[in-house]
Amino acid sequence: MNRTKSLLGLALSCLLCSTANAEISGNVVRVGVLNDISGIFQDTNGMGSVEAARMAAEDFAGGGKNVKVEIIYADHQNKADVGNAIARRWLDNEGVDAIVDVPNSSVGLSINTLLRDTKMTFLASSTASSDLTGKACSPNTIQWVNDTWATGNTTAAAMIGRGGKDWYFITVDYALGKGIEAEATKYIEAHGGKVVGSSKHPLGTSDFASFLLQAQGSKAGVIGLANAGGDTINTVKQAAEFGIQQSGQKLVAFLLFINDVHGMGLKVAQGLQLMEAFYWDMNDDTRAFAKRFAARPGMNGKMPSGNQAGVYASTLAYLNAVAATGSDDAKQVVPQMKKFSGKDKLFGDVTIRQDGRVVHPMYLFEVKKPADSKYPYDYYTLVSTIPADKAFRPLKDGECSLVK
């Protein structure tokens, strides 16, 4: 009898413990969109990412359990110390349960370290450093959309497959650019290609003339732009002034988005090769999402970037995991997210691996000539599709401590 009582008591105690752990702190799930609101990533992320997160919260609609969701946002100004201070405030004082977006690898890596072993989830939908699912992997972090391994390797592979053997890099001088160049260089050299030179530039450079002259003088068949946002736009615009593409050299952008192409115009961007994880005009689901996004406050008809689509997809996946577990604690939500394998409306066939990497297909596009564009934002021609199992670093090669 006593033994039966003690077993019942133990079972009740475990049940109570499980119920206590599975709860939503403050009865509301707070998601903080942390990005560049006013700098070089404001078009690819900015307030568009905030609207994408709001769309995810609206589509989640309480998850069938009346779960309340609040979306807040802040500008990290592309500074790791600023981003870290905001995240610390959200963590300690404001009851934020997840941080999403975070373009700029130095900011993202800092947030990744801060949130490790806390209750907060990091949805690194725009942080491109592949270290997030490699040597710096964290049980709190899920990385969506892109990373430097995927960008460097898949883009280099696609270009080498089209005869681009000799390369010159124009690279932004911080973690993002260095990571892309390093990954691409490894692939190029391992597959019979050669990197003939490289120029490094600070973030937010306005004059690329000297870098482009060096690239032009190198006679490399491919000029790889290992930068992003306004830096890539300025590089491409100035390359057009130098007539680089007309002289036979191919420009390839490792991290470019539809908003960037729109900003520079098809006359300048035509012929540019780029790798993307998302294009608004791929299918009925992406078009439906894009049209809703374009009608949101402040969007003024703009189509979403891959990063903004990633904010939507990762926020919705996170909220679904919260509903499934009844908790907003990363220790329960992130393992639940990693169980997902199936169709995502925006990114196709998706699996979330144990290292936190979301794998999905990637696409090589060529920017259309102005005469070939039939309607607003009709900018890309699909050149090739890289399947999900080839697009990202193999799990065994990442040196992630979470992988058993």
Wavefront OBJ file of the C-alpha trace (Angstrom):
o trace
v 0.000 0.000 0.000
v 2.753 2.426 1.016
v 4.686 1.544 -2.141
v 1.574 2.227 -4.262
v 1.107 5.595 -2.541
v 4.685 6.520 -3.153
v 4.484 5.600 -6.848
v 1.286 7.636 -7.197
v 2.958 10.507 -5.386
v 5.979 10.319 -7.685
v 3.750 10.262 -10.777
v 1.759 13.251 -9.508
v 4.931 15.120 -8.692
v 6.321 14.492 -12.230
v 3.028 15.637 -13.760
v 3.026 18.838 -11.703
v 6.676 19.431 -12.565
v 5.962 18.967 -16.276
v 2.956 21.311 -16.099
v 4.959 23.938 -14.256
v 7.713 23.835 -16.855
v 5.345 23.939 -19.836
v 4.001 27.445 -19.539
v 4.108 30.731 -21.391
v 5.918 33.368 -19.382
v 3.713 36.368 -18.612
v 0.891 34.747 -20.625
v 2.202 36.368 -23.804
v 4.862 35.349 -26.332
v 7.076 38.336 -27.143
v 9.122 38.209 -30.334
v 11.741 40.914 -30.854
v 12.740 41.785 -34.430
v 16.339 43.022 -34.197
v 17.817 44.451 -37.369
v 19.108 47.432 -39.318
v 16.224 49.913 -39.553
v 18.136 52.869 -40.960
v 21.389 51.620 -42.550
v 22.507 49.580 -45.544
v 20.129 46.653 -44.806
v 16.981 48.736 -44.301
v 15.424 47.615 -47.617
v 16.238 43.904 -47.350
v 15.296 43.826 -43.639
v 14.232 47.000 -41.798
v 10.533 47.617 -41.223
v 9.704 44.998 -43.847
v 10.977 42.333 -41.437
v 8.776 43.787 -38.698
v 5.731 43.519 -40.974
v 6.710 39.945 -41.896
v 6.829 39.007 -38.199
v 3.448 40.653 -37.660
v 2.033 38.653 -40.585
v 3.325 35.445 -38.989
v 1.677 36.353 -35.670
v -1.612 37.097 -37.433
v -1.513 33.847 -39.438
v -0.648 31.886 -36.276
v -3.887 33.282 -34.788
v -3.281 31.875 -31.318
v -2.337 28.417 -32.568
v -5.738 27.040 -31.650
v -4.874 27.634 -27.989
v -5.499 31.367 -27.733
v -1.757 32.064 -27.362
v -1.168 35.818 -27.273
v 1.709 37.181 -29.347
v 3.406 40.575 -29.239
v 5.911 41.776 -31.854
v 8.445 44.451 -30.881
v 11.488 45.726 -32.770
v 14.755 47.661 -32.430
v 17.656 48.918 -34.577
v 21.073 47.366 -33.847
v 22.783 49.938 -36.121
v 25.146 47.198 -37.381
v 27.075 47.411 -34.096
v 27.628 44.303 -31.970
v 27.693 46.267 -28.696
v 24.413 48.031 -29.514
v 22.726 44.767 -30.538
v 24.030 43.013 -27.440
v 22.741 45.759 -25.138
v 19.266 45.597 -26.701
v 19.167 41.808 -26.413
v 20.334 41.991 -22.795
v 17.561 44.483 -21.972
v 14.966 42.346 -23.715
v 16.209 39.265 -21.866
v 16.522 40.763 -18.378
v 13.783 43.386 -18.210
v 11.236 43.157 -21.016
v 10.191 39.509 -21.106
v 11.121 38.927 -24.755
v 11.054 35.202 -25.558
v 12.668 35.104 -29.014
v 14.857 37.325 -31.172
v 14.454 37.088 -34.944
v 16.221 38.476 -38.045
v 19.643 40.015 -37.089
v 21.453 40.792 -40.345
v 25.185 41.420 -39.735
v 27.248 38.417 -38.660
v 29.198 40.140 -35.893
v 25.931 41.192 -34.218
v 24.418 37.734 -34.743
v 27.407 35.887 -33.277
v 27.302 38.169 -30.242
v 23.576 37.503 -29.703
v 24.177 33.771 -30.187
v 26.701 33.782 -27.322
v 24.511 35.904 -25.041
v 21.403 33.736 -25.416
v 23.121 30.367 -25.029
v 21.678 28.499 -22.022
v 18.971 31.116 -21.390
v 15.235 30.631 -21.962
v 15.370 32.827 -25.061
v 15.300 31.464 -28.633
v 17.447 32.983 -31.378
v 15.829 32.756 -34.828
v 18.832 33.797 -36.906
v 16.924 34.193 -40.147
v 19.299 36.804 -41.606
v 22.624 36.129 -39.842
v 24.851 34.623 -42.517
v 27.821 33.303 -40.503
v 27.971 29.506 -40.895
v 29.677 29.364 -37.474
v 26.164 29.622 -35.966
v 25.595 25.983 -36.892
v 29.263 25.029 -36.752
v 31.803 25.609 -33.999
v 29.599 28.271 -32.314
v 26.367 26.239 -32.482
v 23.943 26.737 -29.603
v 20.940 24.737 -28.371
v 18.988 28.032 -28.473
v 19.641 28.918 -32.131
v 17.829 28.096 -35.386
v 19.369 29.494 -38.604
v 17.067 30.031 -41.600
v 17.541 31.337 -45.193
v 21.289 31.514 -45.915
v 24.809 31.175 -44.557
v 28.355 31.786 -45.743
v 29.030 28.091 -46.464
v 25.932 27.780 -48.640
v 26.516 31.134 -50.310
v 30.199 30.524 -50.951
v 30.021 26.908 -52.050
v 26.792 26.796 -54.055
v 27.519 30.039 -55.905
v 31.092 28.996 -56.697
v 29.888 25.556 -57.813
v 27.248 27.034 -60.102
v 29.689 29.475 -61.700
v 32.475 26.913 -62.141
v 29.887 24.642 -63.748
v 29.333 27.418 -66.281
v 33.055 27.811 -67.013
v 34.040 30.449 -64.428
v 37.500 29.225 -63.385
v 39.469 32.416 -62.580
v 38.151 34.665 -59.784
v 38.759 38.052 -58.212
v 36.960 39.003 -54.969
v 35.681 42.361 -53.748
v 34.985 41.649 -50.100
v 33.513 43.568 -47.170
v 36.042 43.536 -44.339
v 34.104 41.802 -41.565
v 32.881 38.299 -40.673
v 30.277 38.054 -43.456
v 32.560 38.903 -46.367
v 35.584 37.032 -45.056
v 33.449 33.934 -44.461
v 31.963 33.990 -47.967
v 35.346 34.510 -49.634
v 36.995 31.759 -47.570
v 34.273 29.207 -48.343
v 34.157 30.076 -52.045
v 37.965 30.008 -52.340
v 38.127 26.516 -50.839
v 35.587 25.261 -53.345
v 37.170 27.044 -56.326
v 40.670 25.749 -55.599
v 39.418 22.209 -54.882
v 37.684 22.100 -58.274
v 40.459 23.278 -60.558
v 39.804 27.014 -60.363
v 42.060 29.836 -59.195
v 41.624 33.019 -57.148
v 43.881 35.608 -58.752
v 43.284 38.408 -56.236
v 41.080 40.070 -53.637
v 40.302 43.578 -52.378
v 38.861 44.301 -48.917
v 36.647 47.334 -48.218
v 35.001 48.740 -45.076
v 31.258 48.320 -44.442
v 29.339 51.238 -45.965
v 31.884 52.138 -48.685
v 30.688 54.620 -51.317
v 33.593 54.628 -53.805
v 34.564 51.267 -55.312
v 36.571 52.625 -58.255
v 39.995 51.439 -57.079
v 38.702 47.963 -56.204
v 36.939 47.598 -59.545
v 40.009 48.757 -61.483
v 42.083 46.100 -59.728
v 39.429 43.463 -60.515
v 39.283 44.599 -64.147
v 43.060 44.568 -64.420
v 43.248 41.025 -63.041
v 41.506 39.693 -66.199
v 39.622 37.227 -63.970
v 36.611 35.668 -65.687
v 34.470 36.080 -62.577
v 34.371 38.997 -60.143
v 32.821 37.778 -56.902
v 31.089 40.367 -54.731
v 31.416 39.089 -51.161
v 29.425 41.929 -49.630
v 25.761 42.831 -49.144
v 23.100 45.533 -49.117
v 24.155 49.038 -50.115
v 27.765 47.904 -50.627
v 26.725 45.436 -53.333
v 24.419 47.983 -54.966
v 27.222 50.562 -55.148
v 29.683 47.982 -56.493
v 27.330 46.880 -59.287
v 26.374 50.448 -60.226
v 30.005 51.488 -60.501
v 30.934 48.277 -62.349
v 28.352 49.253 -64.979
v 30.062 52.652 -65.360
v 33.352 50.842 -66.018
v 31.681 48.563 -68.579
v 32.970 45.482 -66.782
v 30.258 43.048 -67.886
v 30.425 44.329 -71.455
v 34.133 43.458 -71.523
v 33.352 39.802 -70.848
v 33.948 39.535 -67.114
v 31.020 38.044 -65.145
v 29.789 39.739 -61.989
v 28.378 37.378 -59.363
v 26.774 38.616 -56.141
v 26.947 36.173 -53.245
v 24.375 37.925 -51.084
v 21.914 40.015 -53.073
v 18.148 40.399 -52.748
v 15.255 41.520 -54.930
v 15.180 44.891 -53.147
v 18.812 45.488 -54.093
v 18.087 44.736 -57.753
v 15.099 47.074 -57.605
v 17.283 49.791 -56.092
v 19.918 49.628 -58.829
v 17.476 49.033 -61.716
v 17.523 46.390 -64.447
v 19.587 48.504 -66.819
v 22.473 48.338 -64.350
v 21.817 44.871 -62.867
v 21.054 42.938 -66.095
v 23.167 39.822 -66.509
v 24.174 39.709 -62.840
v 24.329 36.194 -61.384
v 23.095 35.645 -57.830
v 22.112 32.898 -55.408
v 18.797 33.197 -53.536
v 16.788 30.989 -51.176
v 13.488 32.710 -51.994
v 11.968 34.544 -54.954
v 8.510 36.053 -54.674
v 7.488 34.916 -58.180
v 8.405 31.210 -57.847
v 4.909 29.734 -57.375
v 1.352 30.456 -56.221
v 2.254 30.323 -52.499
v 5.177 32.754 -52.777
v 3.113 35.104 -54.946
v 0.187 35.079 -52.500
v 2.516 35.887 -49.594
v 4.299 38.614 -51.566
v 1.082 40.354 -52.592
v -0.122 40.424 -48.978
v 3.280 41.738 -47.878
v 3.273 44.456 -50.549
v -0.090 45.721 -49.246
v 1.126 46.044 -45.637
v 1.498 49.489 -44.000
v 4.575 51.284 -45.284
v 5.482 48.664 -47.896
v 4.043 50.652 -50.830
v 3.947 47.716 -53.216
v 7.459 46.413 -52.443
v 8.052 42.692 -52.847
v 9.650 40.827 -49.905
v 13.317 39.864 -49.805
v 14.511 36.390 -48.882
v 15.437 37.727 -45.450
v 11.939 39.122 -44.886
v 10.415 35.831 -46.031
v 12.771 34.107 -43.571
v 11.499 36.273 -40.711
v 7.938 35.204 -41.537
v 8.758 31.497 -41.893
v 10.960 31.253 -38.784
v 8.569 33.274 -36.598
v 5.605 31.132 -37.648
v 7.578 27.901 -37.085
v 8.604 29.148 -33.628
v 5.026 30.070 -32.672
v 3.753 26.684 -33.855
v 6.361 25.018 -31.623
v 5.228 27.194 -28.683
v 1.640 26.052 -29.238
v 2.732 22.407 -29.488
v 4.762 22.468 -26.262
v 2.703 25.002 -24.292
v 5.971 26.750 -23.431
v 8.112 29.642 -24.670
v 11.278 28.273 -23.037
v 13.962 27.594 -25.662
v 14.823 24.309 -23.939
v 11.441 22.970 -25.034
v 10.639 25.064 -28.121
v 13.876 24.535 -30.074
v 13.833 20.706 -29.820
v 10.201 20.830 -30.970
v 11.178 22.965 -33.987
v 13.872 20.447 -34.888
v 11.230 17.737 -35.274
v 9.814 19.509 -38.339
v 10.405 18.066 -41.766
v 8.021 18.921 -44.570
v 6.779 21.579 -46.946
v 7.188 25.241 -46.114
v 5.050 27.524 -48.298
v 7.903 29.968 -48.911
v 11.043 27.795 -48.875
v 9.828 24.458 -50.247
v 11.053 21.170 -48.768
v 12.431 22.013 -45.337
v 14.225 20.041 -42.609
v 15.601 21.491 -39.368
v 18.785 19.662 -38.360
v 20.233 18.994 -34.928
v 22.846 21.737 -35.418
v 20.010 24.260 -35.876
v 20.502 24.649 -39.641
v 17.300 24.808 -41.686
v 17.987 23.136 -45.018
v 15.997 23.934 -48.164
v 16.703 24.328 -51.888
v 18.786 27.249 -53.195
v 18.494 28.860 -56.633
v 20.929 30.450 -59.060
v 19.252 33.315 -60.918
v 20.297 35.701 -63.659
v 18.883 39.217 -63.621
v 16.715 39.889 -66.681
v 17.283 42.503 -69.344
v 14.809 45.407 -69.091
v 13.041 44.253 -72.276
v 12.396 40.798 -70.761
v 10.687 42.078 -67.605
v 6.909 41.974 -68.079
v 5.606 43.427 -64.778
v 6.904 45.095 -61.576
v 9.573 43.033 -59.780
v 9.725 40.494 -62.638
v 13.509 40.473 -62.365
v 14.906 36.921 -62.301
v 15.403 34.043 -64.704
v 16.023 30.722 -62.961
v 19.328 29.214 -64.100
v 19.618 26.192 -61.808
v 18.234 24.673 -58.601
v 20.496 23.292 -55.896
v 18.580 20.644 -53.898
v 18.396 20.985 -50.104
v 20.786 18.092 -49.427
v 23.484 19.757 -51.576
v 22.915 23.414 -50.703
v 24.262 23.428 -47.123
v 27.351 22.154 -45.321
v 27.089 18.439 -44.459
v 26.130 17.912 -40.826
v 29.269 15.900 -40.101
v 31.579 18.692 -41.298
v 30.317 21.496 -39.056
v 32.072 20.550 -35.798
v 28.867 21.349 -33.892
v 28.911 19.965 -30.340
v 25.157 19.264 -30.529
v 25.612 16.631 -33.201
v 25.948 13.175 -31.667
l 1 2 3 4 5 6 7 8 9 10 11 12 13 14 15 16 17 18 19 20 21 22 23 24 25 26 27 28 29 30 31 32 33 34 35 36 37 38 39 40 41 42 43 44 45 46 47 48 49 50 51 52 53 54 55 56 57 58 59 60 61 62 63 64 65 66 67 68 69 70 71 72 73 74 75 76 77 78 79 80 81 82 83 84 85 86 87 88 89 90 91 92 93 94 95 96 97 98 99 100 101 102 103 104 105 106 107 108 109 110 111 112 113 114 115 116 117 118 119 120 121 122 123 124 125 126 127 128 129 130 131 132 133 134 135 136 137 138 139 140 141 142 143 144 145 146 147 148 149 150 151 152 153 154 155 156 157 158 159 160 161 162 163 164 165 166 167 168 169 170 171 172 173 174 175 176 177 178 179 180 181 182 183 184 185 186 187 188 189 190 191 192 193 194 195 196 197 198 199 200 201 202 203 204 205 206 207 208 209 210 211 212 213 214 215 216 217 218 219 220 221 222 223 224 225 226 227 228 229 230 231 232 233 234 235 236 237 238 239 240 241 242 243 244 245 246 247 248 249 250 251 252 253 254 255 256 257 258 259 260 261 262 263 264 265 266 267 268 269 270 271 272 273 274 275 276 277 278 279 280 281 282 283 284 285 286 287 288 289 290 291 292 293 294 295 296 297 298 299 300 301 302 303 304 305 306 307 308 309 310 311 312 313 314 315 316 317 318 319 320 321 322 323 324 325 326 327 328 329 330 331 332 333 334 335 336 337 338 339 340 341 342 343 344 345 346 347 348 349 350 351 352 353 354 355 356 357 358 359 360 361 362 363 364 365 366 367 368 369 370 371 372 373 374 375 376 377 378 379 380 381 382 383 384 385 386 387 388 389 390 391 392 393 394 395 396 397 398 399 400 401 402 403 404
